[in-house]
Amino acid sequence: MDALLEILLVLTGKVLVHLLSFGRWRGEALANTEARIYSAAGGLSFVREGRRVVTVAGLTLIGMAFYGLVLTGVFVALSS
């Protein structure tokens, strides 16, 4: 169940990064070791070949922030 939640957060983050950056940034692939090679330990993003790449940790953080904002909006709408 935790793995499904993480995949949902990462995929949500990946879609948001693509949409909000108009395709200039990209998300790291789930099964890729790209971040280990090109970024600092614990980094949320790095630049490769002139393009910003958001790591899986960064995508998870973006996904959590998105769903946190959605839940906050729902609670505010229900409380008023």
Kinemage of the C-alpha trace (Angstrom):
@kinemage 1
@onewidth
@group {chain A} dominant
@subgroup {mainchain}
@vectorlist {calphas} color= white
{ca met a 1} P 0.000 0.000 0.000
{ca asp a 2} L 2.859 2.394 0.787
{ca ala a 3} L 4.452 1.686 -2.571
{ca leu a 4} L 1.219 2.548 -4.386
{ca leu a 5} L 0.970 5.823 -2.502
{ca glu a 6} L 4.566 6.689 -3.362
{ca ile a 7} L 3.990 5.887 -7.031
{ca leu a 8} L 0.875 8.091 -7.019
{ca leu a 9} L 2.822 10.981 -5.456
{ca val a 10} L 5.730 10.607 -7.880
{ca leu a 11} L 3.496 10.430 -10.951
{ca thr a 12} L 1.508 13.443 -9.762
{ca gly a 13} L 4.759 15.348 -9.233
{ca lys a 14} L 5.982 14.318 -12.670
{ca val a 15} L 2.829 15.617 -14.358
{ca leu a 16} L 2.928 18.873 -12.391
{ca val a 17} L 6.604 19.491 -13.204
{ca his a 18} L 5.939 18.946 -16.895
{ca leu a 19} L 2.849 21.179 -16.917
{ca leu a 20} L 4.180 24.020 -14.774
{ca ser a 21} L 7.543 24.216 -16.548
{ca phe a 22} L 5.946 23.959 -20.007
{ca gly a 23} L 8.112 20.927 -20.767
{ca arg a 24} L 11.461 22.576 -20.013
{ca trp a 25} L 12.027 20.482 -16.889
{ca arg a 26} L 11.519 16.762 -16.544
{ca gly a 27} L 11.100 14.235 -13.800
{ca glu a 28} L 13.531 11.410 -13.212
{ca ala a 29} L 12.373 7.917 -14.189
{ca leu a 30} L 11.309 5.736 -11.266
{ca ala a 31} L 13.822 2.936 -11.846
{ca asn a 32} L 16.692 5.165 -12.941
{ca thr a 33} L 19.963 5.764 -11.094
{ca glu a 34} L 20.493 9.115 -12.788
{ca ala a 35} L 20.302 11.074 -9.525
{ca arg a 36} L 23.069 9.012 -7.929
{ca ile a 37} L 25.402 9.874 -10.762
{ca tyr a 38} L 24.602 13.530 -11.468
{ca ser a 39} L 23.278 15.073 -8.246
{ca ala a 40} L 24.456 15.613 -4.711
{ca ala a 41} L 23.277 13.234 -2.008
{ca gly a 42} L 19.713 14.126 -1.061
{ca gly a 43} L 19.364 16.596 -3.904
{ca leu a 44} L 15.902 17.462 -5.164
{ca ser a 45} L 17.026 18.377 -8.673
{ca phe a 46} L 20.058 18.663 -10.912
{ca val a 47} L 20.969 19.883 -14.388
{ca arg a 48} L 21.850 17.380 -17.093
{ca glu a 49} L 22.584 18.363 -20.684
{ca gly a 50} L 21.198 21.843 -20.035
{ca arg a 51} L 17.848 20.599 -18.754
{ca arg a 52} L 16.654 20.603 -15.135
{ca val a 53} L 15.795 17.114 -13.845
{ca val a 54} L 13.729 16.717 -10.672
{ca thr a 55} L 14.693 13.629 -8.665
{ca val a 56} L 12.227 11.067 -7.311
{ca ala a 57} L 12.517 12.686 -3.870
{ca gly a 58} L 11.678 16.065 -5.384
{ca leu a 59} L 8.728 14.615 -7.306
{ca thr a 60} L 7.408 13.005 -4.122
{ca leu a 61} L 7.664 16.322 -2.289
{ca ile a 62} L 5.814 18.132 -5.096
{ca gly a 63} L 3.096 15.458 -5.080
{ca met a 64} L 2.659 15.726 -1.302
{ca ala a 65} L 2.446 19.523 -1.513
{ca phe a 66} L -0.187 19.303 -4.256
{ca tyr a 67} L -2.404 16.887 -2.348
{ca gly a 68} L -1.895 18.909 0.832
{ca leu a 69} L -3.168 22.020 -0.951
{ca val a 70} L -6.111 20.096 -2.384
{ca leu a 71} L -7.081 18.751 1.050
{ca thr a 72} L -6.710 22.207 2.593
{ca gly a 73} L -9.007 23.638 -0.076
{ca val a 74} L -11.576 20.911 0.557
{ca phe a 75} L -11.507 21.498 4.318
{ca val a 76} L -11.857 25.259 3.880
{ca ala a 77} L -14.749 24.805 1.454
{ca leu a 78} L -16.521 22.384 3.797
{ca ser a 79} L -16.031 24.567 6.882
{ca ser a 80} L -17.610 27.669 5.360
